[in-house]
Amino acid sequence: MDPLIIPASEGRAVKVSDGASLRIITPKGAQAADFFAYNAEVISEWLSPMHTWVLNRSIKPREGHELISRFRRPMLTFEKDGASGVHDMMLAACDQFRYEQYGHQGPHPSCSENLQTAMRREGYEIDVVPQPINFFTNTFIDADANLTSPPNPVPPGAYVELRAHMDLICVISSCPFDLAIPDWQINSESGVSELIVELIQ
Ligand SMILES: [Zn+2]
């Protein structure tokens, strides 16, 4: 497969066969990539960060971790982390209402809509937006459990590699978050940017 370019603020689905690997790259750096994965045969089975926390005893995805479904079956291995651990599994996918809560007027692109559109292109209507893994997303939880998103330090060209353990439909969204909110930067100060996805056998 030629590298797939996911334009800034958009999402795409990618089919990944059992045993194949997927590389997600932020060419300009500091661009959050919301990642969802479904069992390609039974899409009611999806990747679940909350179940994955318990398996790995960690609320951050780390190189070598197994990433499991809500039925606790292995879906992917996080094989290579080329982003120095700057990832998140806490933040729900952004949606229209989150932007409205922050005071945005009118429609705003979102990872939730990107997921729904990408899955419709594959022929599926999605009722539930699963919790994503947010690669290249800088969240910090302090000793009192306060949650912030400090400036995003992920450099240009940073990447992650994931190996599939079943046939998957994966969806990657270039998070459109672009509001100026204190302690909540999410993406680069210079704006939302594209992602690149490569399949490697
Ligand atoms: Zn988003």
Boltz pocket constraint, residues with backbone or C-beta under 6 A from the ligand:
constraints:
  - pocket:
      binder: B
      contacts: [[A, 34], [A, 93], [A, 94], [A, 110], [A, 111], [A, 112], [A, 174], [A, 175], [A, 176], [A, 177]]
      max_distance: 6.0
